[in-house]
Amino acid sequence: MSVNMHQIFKVARRYHHLKVLFAIGGWENSQYFSLLTADYERRKIFINAILQVIRYYGFDGIDIDWEYPVTGGETEGLSVFVEMQLQMIFTFQSDRSNYVLLLRELRRRFTEYEVATRSDRKLIISFAGAAGQWTLDPGFDLNMLVRYADFVNVMTYDYFGAWRSKWGAHTGPPAPLYFSMPKNFSGKMTVDWTMKYYACKLLDTSKLNLGIPFYGRFWKNVGGSADGHDEMWRIAEPVNGEFQGGQIAWRDIPHQWDLSRTTFHNVSKTPYIWMMEKRIFLGFENELSVAYKLDYALQKNLGGLMFWSLDFDDDSDTLLKTATSKQMCGTSATTTLNYKCSPLKEKRWWTMADDEVCDKLAGMCGRSAPLYNGYYPVCDPDDPGYSCCGKYGYCGSGPESCDCEDCINYAADPMLLLKEPVKPSVEVRWFTSDASPEERNRCGIFAPKLADGTVAICNPDNDKAYCCSNAGYCGNSVHHCDCAGCINFRKTNTENPTDFTAPSLSRHVITDSNGRCGPKFPKLRSGRYAICDPNSPIAHCCSRAGYCGSGEAYCGCAECIDFKKNPHFTWTEPFNFTRYK
């Protein structure tokens, strides 16, 4: 037993409530999990080895630190793992289910051992939980894993760092508590988002430990602000294709950085140092940021805190003392879930990750947007960067997207996701917001046709655009709904039917002449002058200028022709305009 381990057990013997677990895996040592968990026999050997270590050293349990099932860690997730000796191929896609089997069989073996040894000590199982959705969704069946685990150490850190990938370009704190990123940044890169993800998946927070980094991350060769406003969010420039920087323990920061130049970011609740003259940036944790995280854990009824790592603290235990300055382990624990969880079980919003068309559709929302899997698209209530549907039909954040009269804030009230109708009440026969400028918000016989050649209507579910004006535009004003020739698609009477379609146009202007009529316009292919449709509620009159429409300018002038009154009128040559009654 090493000197350090001996000291740990010496302390544990003095404080009987202290439990000592050993961890297996880690960022640089997780590449073997896929093979070790691939079948029952391998898991059995692995579990027996774990139990042997526990018995030999007297540990109280184990922490499984698999980084990460399916996606990989330092060794990136590969499509297959080949074991040459047995000529077997294990797909990484089975990691998710094999992880559950590992914990289930580990718990069963621990229970057997406890019974066999008549021990009153229950061996502990914990696991390290990922922070990002791109890792959590494919690799972690949280509800099943937690059945067999006593707690989860959620690694709510390393959201930003000078990584070798393109994501290393953005400076920021390693563990921002709340969303504060510039526009077009994901809002899912915060401690709050990660803990909400776990809480809403499990509907319980008692087994969740919030991770706090006792270190900072720095960048070199840092350039301008990402949005021109916030000094914390900057863009680093690569050197030879890689971003320069690294990690520094809290205990070393005062010796290598000037703490007097610290700025505390009041939105993310994290400190940073920006040294323009050296083009270097440091994001880190200090007493204040740790205190905010402690308060957060208490407010959200979390199970506890986890630190990476204690040896990074200074000799005065500054950060540890802050983290333990308030009582978390009270006698009357509450199970109240202090998160607003989405009622949806499926995704109903457009994102950049959907398919090749998402450069155009990403972020569109509302009753004018193209449908997402048959639903009116909403905004992701869990992404504070894109949780509000603004008045122009795009998801975003800030007052312009969340606080305007027509804005919808799904984060503030996730139940708005269920506001009816969630699907169109009629067949979609209107131009959606991804249409061309010439088509968007147009309707009726004067508008461009839909792709199938039919006449566009207005969406009766759209509170802002359910009527078609006599000029062919959707809206909700009196000029769209109550004028002569206007059509209200929410009404079902015979004059304004909801299933409005264009009438037969075999001899009328609409098909061949694009809204023109009379001898001022070239003849149709039939050799006759185009007339206006006598059955149209909005275009049954030919104006003096030779356009079909309704109202006084089209029907009431001396040279106007009303084909509703005179459906059989035809022009003859030579023609002189006279009022026809």
N, C-alpha and C positions, 0 to 999 in steps of 0.2 A: 504494500500500500504506500502511495506517495506521501510526502510530508503534508502537502496541501489537503489531500483526502483525509489523512489522519486528523488534521486540525478540524475539518468539517465534522467528522463523526464525534470528536471530542466535545464540540459545541452542542451537537445534537443530543448527546447523553446528558448534558446539563439542562437542556430545554426539551422536555419530552413531547411538546406539541410540534416541534420542528421535524419535518419530514424531509428525507434526503432521497432524491431520485437520480438516476443516471440517464443521460440522453444518448440516443444513437441516431446517426445520420448527419444532417447538416447540409449547408449549401454545397460543400465540396466533397461530400461523402455519401450522397444519396443514390448514386448510379447503380447500386447493387439491390435496391429494394424490389425492383420489378422482377428480377430473377428469384430472389428469396421468398417472394410471396406468390409465385406463379402457380403453385399447386399445393395440395394438402401436405404431402410429405416434406416439401421444402419449408413450408410454414411451421410444421411440427419441429423440425430440426432447429429452426431459427428461434422458436419460442422456448424450447428446452435450453438453448444457449443463454437466452435472456434470464430465465429462471435460475440457471446455474450461477450467473454473475450476482444476482440478487441474494442468493443463499450464501455465497462465498464472502461477499463484502458486507452484507447486512443492509442493503438498500431497502427503502420503503416502496419502491416501484420504479417505473420507467417512463420516460418521455420519448415518444416516437417523433423524430424530426425529419420527415420525408419531404424533401424539397426538390421536385414536387411530383406527385403522381400524374401521369399522362404527359404533362408539359415539360418536365425536367427542371434542373436548376443550373448549377455550374456546367454540368453535362447536359446540354440541351435535349429536350424531348425528341427522341428519334421515332421513326415509324415502326421500327422493329428492333429487337435485341436478339442477337444470335449467340447461342452457346455452342461453341464449336465441338466440344467433346461429345455431346449428345445429339448434335445436329437438330436442335429444336429451336423453334422461333416463337418468341413470346411478344405479342403485340402490346404496346404501351397503353392501348385503349382499355385493356383489362385491368389496369392499375386501380381504377376507381372501385370496382367491385372487390378486387383482391385486398385492398386496404381495409375494407369493412370486414372481410373474412379474417384478416390478421388480428384485428382488435377483438372480434368475437371469440376466436379460438384462444387468444391470449387471456381474455377474461375468464373463459371456461377453465383453462389450465391453472390460472391463479386461484380460482375458487377450489379446485381439486386439491391444490397444494395446501391451502388454508385449512381445509377439512382434514387432510391427512396428518398435518402437523398440529392439529387442534389449536391453531393460532387465533388469538382474538384480534390480530392485526390484519386489516384488509389491505392488500397490496394495491397500490395506486397506478392507474394508467392515465397518462395525459398525452396530448399530441400538439405539435406546433401547427397553427393554422395560418394559411396564406392570407395576404392582404388584398390582392387584386382579383377582380372578377374573371379576368382572362385565365387565371390559374384555378380559382375556386370552382367555377361552373363545371369545367371538364373533369377535374380531379378529385373533388371532395364531396362525398355524399354525407353532408353534415348531420342530417337527422339520424342516419344509421350509425355513424361513427360515435356520436355523443351517447348513444344507448350503452356503449361499452366503456366509455371514457369518463373519468371523474371530473376533468376540466380540460379546457382548451387554452393554450398559450397563443393568443393571436398576435402575429408579428406585424403590428401596426407601425411599421417604419420602413425606411428605404424606398419611399415613394419617389424621391428624387436623388440623383447621384450622377457623378461623371462617368456614366456607363459607356462601354465601347459601342453600344448601339446608337441609333439616331436619337433615342430618348435621353441620352446623356447630354444633349445640347442645352437643356433647360435647367437653370439654377432654381433653387428653392430649398425649403426645409426638409430634412429627412422624414419628419412626422408632423405635417400640418394637421392641427386638430379640426379646423373647419375650412370650408371652401373659400378660396380667395383668388383663384387663378384668373388670368386674363380671358377675354372672349376666345372661343374656339378651343379652350382647354377642356378636357374631361373633368367633370366634377366628382369623379369616382376615385380620386387620388388623395383621400383624406382619412384620418382616423375615424371621424364621425361616420363616413360612408361605410367603411369596413365593419365597424361595430353594429351599425344598423342592418347591414346585410346578414350578419350572423343572427342578430336578435330576431329579425323578421322571418328568417328561415326556421329557426328553432322555437320561436314564440316563448323564449325563456332566456334570461341573461345570467342565471345563477352560476353557470359553469364557464363563463367567459372571463378570461383575464386579459386586460388591455396591456399591450407591450409598449414599453418606453425605451428609447435608445439613450444610453449614457455616452453618446458620442456625437460628433458632427461630421458633415461631408463638405468638402471644398472643391472648387473649380479653379483652374488657371485659364489664362487667355480669354477672359470674359469680356463680352461686348456690351451692346446697348440693351435698353429695356425692351421687354417683349411686347409691351403695349404703349410705351411712351409715358406711362404714368406711375406705375408701381415699381419702386427701386428693387424689390426683392426678386421679381421675375425678370431674369435677364437671359440672354442667349450667349452661350460659350461657343468658341470657334475651335474646330479640331486641329490637331497638329499631326501631320502624316496620317490623316484619316481617323485619328482617335482623339477622344476628349481627355484632357489632362486634369487630374485631381486625385482625390483619395479620401480616406477616413481618418479621423483623429479623435482619440479618447478625450472625454471631458477633463480628465486630470491633466492633460497636456495642452489644452487650449490656452490657458493663461500664460504659458511659457512661450508660445509660438504665435499668438494673435493678440492684438491690442483690444482688450475687452471694453475699453472706454469708448470704442467706436461701435458698440453694439446698438442696433436698432430693434425694438420689439414691434413685431407686426401685429396690430391689434385685431385683425380679422382672423388670420390663421392661428393666432396665439402662439407664435414661435419667434425666437430671436435670430438675427443674422448680422453678419459683418460684410460690408462692401467696401473694398479699398480700390478706388478708381485708379489711383496712380500706379498700382501694381497689377491691376486687372485681375484681382483674385476675389473670390466670394466664398463665404462660409455660412452654411446653415447648421444650426445645432440646437441643443436643449440646454436650458438653465433652470434655476430655481423657480422662476415665474412660470415658464411653460410647463414644468412638471406639476406645479401647483394647479394649473388649469386642468391638466389631465386627471389629477386626483379628484378634483371637484366634478369633472365630467363622469368619472366612474361612479361616484356616489350618487349623482343625479340620475344616472341611467340604471342604477341598481345592478351594476356589474359584479361578478364574483370576486374580482381582485385585480391586482397589477402584476406585471412581469417585467423584468429589466434585462436588457442586453447591453452590457453585462456589468455585474457588481465591481469587477476589478477595473473597470473604466472610470469609476468614481474617484474623487480625490481622497486624500488621507483623512479628511475631516468628515467624510461620508455626506457631503453637502446635498447631493441629489437624493440619496437614500433617505436622509432625515426629512427632506421635504415630502417625499412620496409616502412616508409613514407618519406624517404629522397629524393625520385625522384617522379616527377609528372607522375601519371598513367592516370589521367582523363583529357586528352588533349581535345582541341576543335575540332580537326580533327581526329577522330578515323579511324583506318585502319582495313579492314576486311581480309587482306592477311593471308592465312593459311600457316604458316611456319613449316609445318610438311610434311614428305614424307610418304604419306599414301599408303597402299597396294591396288592395283587394284582388288584384289580377294574378292569375297563375301563368299567364302567357304574355309575350311581348306584343305590344300594339303600337309601336312607334317606328318611324323610319330613322335609321342610323347609317353611318358610312360603311358599316360592316355587312349590310344586308346582301347586296349584289352589285353588279357592274353599273346599274342605273342610279346608284345612290348618290353619285356626285350631284345629281339633279334633284333627287327626292329627299335626301337627308335633311331631317329637321322639319319637314312640312307637317302641319297639323291642322285640325279643324274640319269643318263640314265642306270646305272647298277643296281640300287636299285629296289626292288619289288614295284609294282605300289600301289599308295594310291587312292582308289576309282576310279581306271582306269586311273589315271594321273601319269606321272613321278613325284616322290616326290621332293619337293623343301624344303627350310628352312623358318622358320617363320621370316619375315622381321621385325616384331615388338619385337622380343625377342633378345636383344643384346648378350645374352649368347649363342644363337644357330642360328644366322641369316646368317651365311656363310657356303657354301658347300665347304669343303676342297677337296684336290686332291685325297684323299682315300675314298671319298663318304660318309662322315659323317658331320653333322651340328655342328658348334662350333663357337668360337670367337678367337680373337688374330691373329697375323700375319700368323701362320701356317694354319689357316682356311680361312682367308680373303684376304691375300695379295700375295699368291703364283700365279704362272703363270696360273694354272688351277683352281684356286679358284673362286667362284662366291659369291659376296657380295650383298645379296638381300636387306640389310638395306640401303646401299649406293644408290642402284638403284632398287626400288621395281618393276619397269617395266620389269626387267629381268624375273619376274615370268611368264610373258606372252610370253616369247621367244619360238617360235615354233621349233619343235613340242612339245606341252604340253602333248600329248598322243602318244603312239606308232603308227608309220605309217604302221606297219605290225603286224600280230599276234605275241604275245610273244612266241618265241620258242628258247630262249636262257637261260642260267643259270644266275640268278640274284645274287646280292652280298650276299644274305643270304644263298646261297648254301654251300655245304661242300667244304673244301679246294681242294678235288680231282675233284670237278665239276666246281668250280668257274673259269670263263674266258676260259673254254674249249669249243671246237666245233668240228664238223666233226665226221667221222666214228671211229676215234681212241679215242674219248672222251666217258665218261659215257653217257648213254642214259638219255633223259628226263623222267619224271614220266610216261608219256604215251607211252614210248618205242620208241619214234622217235629220230632222230639225232639232236643234238643241232646246231643252227646256231649262227652267231654273229649279234648283234643289228645294223642295218643299220643307226639308229639315233644317235649312240654313236660315237662321233668324235674321240675317242681314241681307239675304238675296233670294227671296222666294217668289218674287214677282217679276214679270217680264214687261218692260216698258214698250210703248208703241214704236220706239226707236230701236228696240232689240237689245236692251241691256238689263241684267238682273239687278235687283235692289229691293228695298223695303219701304220706300217713301211713297207719298201719294202720287208722285209722278211715275212710279213704277206699278202701283197697285190699283189706283182709282181713276186713271185717265181713260179716255175713249180709246179702245184698242188694247189696253193693258190686260195682262193675264195674271191672276193670282193662283199659283199652283197649289195652294193649300185649300182652295175651295173645290168642291166636287159637283157644283151645279152644271147644267148643260152648256151655259155660256162660257164658263171657264173650267173645263174639265181638267182633272189632275193628270189624266193620261193624254194630254194635248199632243196631237201630231199634225203635221202639215197636211192639208187636203190634197186631193189629186190635182196635178198641175199640168195636165196634158196640153192645154191651150193657153196657159197663163204665163205671166212674166217670170215667175220665180225660177223655173228650171233653166230657161235659156237666156234670160236677159238681166239677171242679177238686180231685180228691183226696178227696172225701167219699164216704161209703158208708152204707147201712143206713137204717132208719126214722127216725133222728134228723136226716136230711137230706131235703129235699123230693124228691118223686119225679121221675124223668126224664120227658122228653116222651112216652115210650112208656107212661107210667102205672105203671111198675115202679120198685121201689127199686133204687138203684145198688148194684152189687156191685164187688168188686175183681178185677183181671185175674189169673186163675189162671196165666197164662203169664209174668207179670212176676217177675223175680228179686228185685225190691226192694219190691214193693207188691202182694202177693197175699193179704194178710190184712186184715180189717176190725177195727179196735180197738173197745173198748167205747164210746169217745167218737165213733166214726163216721168214722175216718180210715184210708185204706189205707197199708200199710207192711209191714215185715218185722221179725223179732225177737220177743222174748218179750212186749213190751208190745202188739204187734199180733196175735200168733198164739197166745200161751200163756195169756191170761186166761180166766176162766170164760165171759165173754160174747163172746170173740173168735171170728171165723169165718175159717178157713183155706180159701180157695177153690182152692188147689192140691190139697188133699186132698178137697175137696168142691166141685168145679166147678159142680155143678148145684143147689147150695143156693139157695133163694129164701125171702124173707120173706113171710109171710102175715099178714093182719089178723084179729082183733087180735093183736098180737105181744107175746110175753113173752121176754126174753132168757134163754136157757138155753145151756149150753155144748154145742156141736155137735161130735160126734166121729164 
